Amino acid sequence: MRILVTGGCGFIGSNFIRYMLGQHPDDELINLDKLTYAGNLENLADVENVSRYRFIRGDICDRPLVEEILSSGIDCIVNFAAESHVDRSIQDSGIFIQTNVTGTHILLEGARNSKVERFIQISTDEVYGSLGPEGYFTEETPLSPNSPYAASKAAADLLVRSFCHTHGFPGIITRCSNNYGPYQFPEKLIPLMITNAMEGKELPVYGDGLNVRDWIHVGNHCQAIDTVIRKGKRGEIYNIGGNNERANIEIVREILRLMGKSEDMIRFVEDRLGHDRRYAIDSSKIRRELGWSDQTSFEEGLADTVRWYREHSDWWKKIKTGEYLEYYAATYGRRPEV
């Protein structure tokens, strides 16, 4: 199978490429990535010379480039490419609409014209909005996005759905809960807390820290996407969750415990605008219908993640100090878009 992975230099995309190369020796993976601030070629340095892997620097909004790649014969597209940081979407939503909506539309049109056999739209539980203290998001939960980021992802999902309904398009949508694990950009909660603790800095926690998320290890997520590619049904939505609800402050305290650090490092800061209180996913559909199950417990996964950041300080320090931006500028003649 020839698979086009968009946004493959990001956190989840790079983990997915590494997973697929290891699990499927006959698959060929083409990675199309714009290399914005969160796309890092070092995330895939260990596979860059694998013959079944090819990197193309480019934008999913570049229609001629997308059509050229698809003309080479692609069996499956897995669309990770997205602007994904909520805070950034609050500050400036324009690029989120451009990449997440327009870019997805260009991919859909190209895939339809090229008769791609599978199109996996990687979405998020944030399109459902915020939950109260009870209940879970199911695939039938109405979309109610509360941030510009979530709204742009919901719009992309609706485009995929419309193509499936109107054109009989082979699209599938996956909506996952919060991911964590290796190579996550250190603006996100878990890597930010780990790396700040390693640097002896305060750990900023929004509001009262009681916002609840369902957490899944990125390796489990990659396995779920692989399962959807092989067994998923056209036009379906599959929620992917880890059944690991934790308040943000619980996560931070557990990280400090694993690292042998004092909770005095925690600093509560002004809450994010429109901060959703709770997300929780019912992932029984993918477990029941496709036979997927997560293999890594939260306790094991978090400990492994802390260990990875400890052992790869060169990777995240280049990001936090801005050194990787200078490397990028020297390599490509410009700094990555932020």
LOKEBA-944451 format. One record per residue (C-alpha): residue in one letter; x, y, z. Coordinates in nm, 2 decimals. Layout:
<rs>
 residuo      u      v      w
       A      X      Y      Z
...
</rs>
This chain:
<rs>
 residuo      u      v      w
       M   0.00   0.00   0.00
       R   0.12   0.35  -0.09
       I   0.02   0.59   0.18
       L   0.04   0.97   0.17
       V   0.08   1.11   0.52
       T   0.02   1.48   0.55
       G   0.18   1.66   0.84
       G   0.40   1.37   0.91
       C   0.68   1.57   1.07
       G   0.45   1.67   1.36
       F   0.40   1.48   1.69
       I   0.14   1.22   1.60
       G   0.23   1.20   1.23
       S   0.59   1.12   1.29
       N   0.50   0.85   1.54
       F   0.25   0.71   1.29
       I   0.51   0.69   1.01
       R   0.76   0.52   1.24
       Y   0.49   0.28   1.36
       M   0.38   0.19   1.00
       L   0.73   0.14   0.87
       G   0.79  -0.11   1.16
       Q   0.46  -0.29   1.13
       H   0.41  -0.32   0.75
       P   0.73  -0.40   0.56
       D   0.54  -0.38   0.22
       D   0.39  -0.04   0.27
       E   0.55   0.28   0.12
       L   0.50   0.61   0.30
       I   0.52   0.95   0.15
       N   0.53   1.24   0.40
       L   0.40   1.58   0.28
       D   0.48   1.84   0.54
       K   0.50   2.22   0.52
       L   0.74   2.23   0.81
       T   0.58   2.50   1.02
       Y   0.70   2.57   1.37
       A   0.57   2.23   1.50
       G   0.70   2.02   1.21
       N   1.05   1.90   1.28
       L   1.26   1.69   1.05
       E   1.45   1.56   1.35
       N   1.14   1.37   1.45
       L   1.21   1.13   1.17
       A   1.58   1.14   1.15
       D   1.60   0.77   1.24
       V   1.40   0.66   0.93
       E   1.50   0.93   0.67
       N   1.72   0.67   0.48
       V   1.46   0.40   0.48
       S   1.39   0.31   0.11
       R   1.01   0.29   0.17
       Y   0.99   0.64   0.31
       R   1.00   0.97   0.12
       F   0.97   1.32   0.25
       I   0.83   1.61   0.04
       R   0.83   1.96   0.18
       G   0.51   2.13   0.08
       D   0.17   2.26   0.18
       I  -0.17   2.08   0.15
       C  -0.31   2.41   0.03
       D  -0.08   2.39  -0.28
       R  -0.33   2.23  -0.52
       P  -0.08   2.16  -0.81
       L   0.16   1.99  -0.57
       V  -0.11   1.78  -0.42
       E  -0.23   1.67  -0.76
       E   0.12   1.59  -0.87
       I   0.18   1.36  -0.57
       L  -0.16   1.19  -0.62
       S  -0.09   1.13  -0.99
       S   0.20   0.90  -0.89
       G  -0.05   0.65  -0.75
       I  -0.17   0.68  -0.39
       D  -0.38   0.41  -0.22
       C  -0.45   0.59   0.11
       I  -0.43   0.94   0.25
       V  -0.40   1.00   0.63
       N  -0.45   1.36   0.69
       F  -0.27   1.48   1.01
       A  -0.18   1.82   0.86
       A  -0.34   2.08   1.08
       E  -0.28   2.38   1.30
       S  -0.37   2.25   1.64
       H  -0.28   2.47   1.93
       V  -0.59   2.63   2.09
       D  -0.41   2.93   2.23
       R  -0.27   3.02   1.89
       S  -0.62   2.99   1.73
       I  -0.75   3.24   1.99
       Q  -0.48   3.48   1.90
       D  -0.51   3.44   1.52
       S  -0.76   3.20   1.36
       G  -0.68   3.28   1.00
       I  -0.41   3.02   0.94
       F  -0.64   2.76   1.11
       I  -0.91   2.82   0.85
       Q  -0.66   2.81   0.57
       T  -0.49   2.49   0.67
       N  -0.76   2.29   0.84
       V  -1.05   2.38   0.61
       T  -0.91   2.49   0.27
       G  -0.63   2.24   0.29
       T  -0.86   1.95   0.37
       H  -1.09   2.05   0.08
       I  -0.80   2.05  -0.16
       L  -0.70   1.70  -0.04
       L  -1.05   1.58  -0.08
       E  -1.09   1.70  -0.43
       G  -0.75   1.56  -0.53
       A  -0.83   1.22  -0.37
       R  -1.17   1.20  -0.54
       N  -1.03   1.28  -0.88
       S  -0.74   1.04  -0.83
       K  -0.98   0.76  -0.70
       V  -0.78   0.72  -0.38
       E  -0.92   0.41  -0.20
       R  -0.90   0.53   0.16
       F  -0.90   0.88   0.31
       I  -0.86   0.90   0.69
       Q  -0.94   1.24   0.84
       I  -0.76   1.28   1.17
       S  -0.99   1.49   1.39
       T  -1.03   1.56   1.76
       D  -1.27   1.52   2.05
       E  -1.27   1.90   2.08
       V  -1.52   1.93   1.79
       Y  -1.79   1.80   2.04
       G  -1.74   2.10   2.28
       S  -1.74   2.06   2.66
       L  -1.90   1.80   2.88
       G  -2.05   1.83   3.22
       P  -1.94   1.60   3.51
       E  -2.13   1.30   3.36
       G  -2.16   1.13   3.03
       Y  -1.93   1.07   2.73
       F  -1.88   1.19   2.37
       T  -2.01   0.93   2.12
       E  -2.00   0.93   1.74
       E  -2.36   1.07   1.75
       T  -2.28   1.36   1.98
       P  -2.37   1.69   1.80
       L  -2.08   1.90   1.70
       S  -2.04   2.21   1.93
       P  -1.69   2.35   1.90
       N  -1.59   2.62   2.14
       S  -1.25   2.74   2.00
       P  -1.15   2.86   1.65
       Y  -0.93   2.55   1.63
       A  -1.21   2.31   1.72
       A  -1.44   2.50   1.48
       S  -1.19   2.46   1.19
       K  -1.16   2.09   1.26
       A  -1.54   2.05   1.28
       A  -1.57   2.22   0.94
       A  -1.31   1.99   0.79
       D  -1.50   1.69   0.93
       L  -1.83   1.81   0.77
       L  -1.65   1.85   0.44
       V  -1.54   1.48   0.46
       R  -1.89   1.38   0.55
       S  -2.04   1.57   0.26
       F  -1.80   1.40   0.01
       C  -1.89   1.06   0.15
       H  -2.26   1.13   0.12
       T  -2.26   1.31  -0.22
       H  -1.98   1.13  -0.41
       G  -1.97   0.79  -0.23
       F  -1.62   0.90  -0.13
       P  -1.41   0.65   0.07
       G  -1.36   0.88   0.37
       I  -1.34   0.79   0.74
       I  -1.32   1.03   1.03
       T  -1.13   0.95   1.35
       R  -1.17   1.17   1.66
       C  -0.92   1.11   1.93
       S  -0.87   1.23   2.29
       N  -0.55   1.41   2.41
       N  -0.23   1.24   2.30
       Y   0.10   1.23   2.49
       G   0.43   1.06   2.42
       P   0.77   1.11   2.25
       Y   0.83   1.40   2.01
       Q   0.54   1.61   2.13
       F   0.60   1.99   2.09
       P   0.68   2.14   2.43
       E   0.40   2.39   2.42
       K   0.15   2.11   2.51
       L   0.07   2.03   2.87
       I   0.27   1.71   2.94
       P   0.60   1.80   2.77
       L   0.58   2.15   2.89
       M   0.55   2.04   3.25
       I   0.83   1.78   3.21
       T   1.08   2.01   3.05
       N   1.00   2.30   3.28
       A   1.06   2.07   3.58
       M   1.39   1.96   3.43
       E   1.49   2.32   3.38
       G   1.39   2.42   3.74
       K   1.12   2.65   3.61
       E   0.77   2.71   3.74
       L   0.49   2.48   3.60
       P   0.20   2.71   3.48
       V  -0.15   2.56   3.53
       Y  -0.45   2.72   3.39
       G  -0.73   2.83   3.63
       D  -0.79   2.59   3.91
       G  -0.63   2.30   3.72
       L  -0.95   2.09   3.74
       N  -1.02   2.08   3.36
       V  -1.05   1.71   3.27
       R  -0.92   1.54   2.97
       D  -0.91   1.18   2.85
       W  -0.55   1.08   2.77
       I  -0.41   0.82   2.52
       H  -0.05   0.73   2.45
       V   0.04   0.82   2.09
       G   0.15   0.46   2.02
       N  -0.20   0.34   2.10
       H  -0.35   0.61   1.87
       C  -0.12   0.50   1.59
       Q  -0.23   0.14   1.63
       A  -0.60   0.26   1.62
       I  -0.55   0.45   1.29
       D  -0.38   0.15   1.14
       T  -0.68  -0.06   1.24
       V  -0.92   0.19   1.08
       I  -0.72   0.18   0.76
       R  -0.74  -0.20   0.74
       K  -1.09  -0.26   0.88
       G  -1.28   0.07   0.89
       K  -1.60   0.13   0.69
       R  -1.65   0.41   0.44
       G  -1.83   0.71   0.58
       E  -1.80   0.61   0.94
       I  -1.67   0.80   1.24
       Y  -1.46   0.63   1.51
       N  -1.39   0.78   1.84
       I  -1.05   0.68   1.99
       G  -0.99   0.72   2.36
       G  -0.78   0.58   2.63
       N  -1.04   0.57   2.91
       N  -0.80   0.77   3.12
       E  -0.98   1.08   3.25
       R  -0.75   1.30   3.46
       A  -0.77   1.66   3.58
       N  -0.48   1.87   3.46
       I  -0.36   1.93   3.81
       E  -0.35   1.55   3.87
       I  -0.12   1.51   3.56
       V   0.11   1.78   3.68
       R   0.14   1.64   4.03
       E   0.21   1.29   3.89
       I   0.48   1.43   3.67
       L   0.64   1.60   3.96
       R   0.62   1.28   4.17
       L   0.78   1.07   3.89
       M   1.06   1.33   3.86
       G   1.11   1.36   4.24
       K   1.02   1.73   4.23
       S   0.83   1.95   4.47
       E   0.47   2.06   4.41
       D   0.60   2.41   4.51
       M   0.70   2.44   4.14
       I   0.33   2.47   4.04
       R   0.20   2.82   3.96
       F  -0.17   2.87   3.88
       V  -0.22   3.13   3.60
       E  -0.52   3.31   3.44
       D  -0.74   3.06   3.27
       R  -0.76   3.02   2.89
       L  -1.04   3.20   2.72
       G  -1.34   2.97   2.66
       H  -1.15   2.68   2.83
       D  -1.36   2.36   2.80
       R  -1.42   2.20   3.13
       R  -1.42   1.83   3.05
       Y  -1.37   1.59   2.75
       A  -1.44   1.22   2.78
       I  -1.47   0.98   2.49
       D  -1.68   0.66   2.45
       S  -1.45   0.45   2.22
       S  -1.66   0.14   2.24
       K  -1.75   0.15   1.87
       I  -1.39   0.10   1.74
       R  -1.33  -0.16   2.01
       R  -1.64  -0.35   1.94
       E  -1.66  -0.33   1.56
       L  -1.29  -0.33   1.46
       G  -1.14  -0.51   1.76
       W  -0.90  -0.24   1.86
       S  -0.77  -0.22   2.22
       D  -0.51   0.01   2.37
       Q  -0.19  -0.16   2.48
       T  -0.02   0.10   2.70
       S  -0.17   0.20   3.04
       F  -0.16   0.56   3.14
       E   0.08   0.50   3.43
       E   0.32   0.31   3.22
       G   0.29   0.55   2.93
       L   0.35   0.86   3.14
       A   0.65   0.71   3.31
       D   0.80   0.62   2.97
       T   0.72   0.97   2.84
       V   0.91   1.13   3.13
       R   1.20   0.90   3.07
       W   1.20   0.98   2.70
       Y   1.22   1.36   2.76
       R   1.50   1.30   3.01
       E   1.70   1.10   2.76
       H   1.63   1.34   2.47
       S   1.71   1.68   2.62
       D   1.90   1.78   2.31
       W   1.58   1.75   2.10
       W   1.35   1.96   2.32
       K   1.62   2.21   2.42
       K   1.68   2.31   2.06
       I   1.30   2.38   2.03
       K   1.27   2.58   2.36
       T   1.58   2.78   2.29
       G   1.49   2.85   1.93
       E   1.81   2.68   1.80
       Y   1.61   2.46   1.57
       L   1.46   2.77   1.41
       E   1.80   2.89   1.31
       Y   1.89   2.54   1.17
       Y   1.57   2.56   0.97
       A   1.65   2.91   0.84
       A   2.00   2.80   0.74
       T   1.86   2.49   0.56
       Y   1.57   2.65   0.38
       G   1.66   3.01   0.37
       R   1.37   3.12   0.59
       R   1.23   3.06   0.94
       P   0.93   2.83   0.97
       E   0.58   2.99   0.97
       V   0.44   3.05   1.32
</rs>
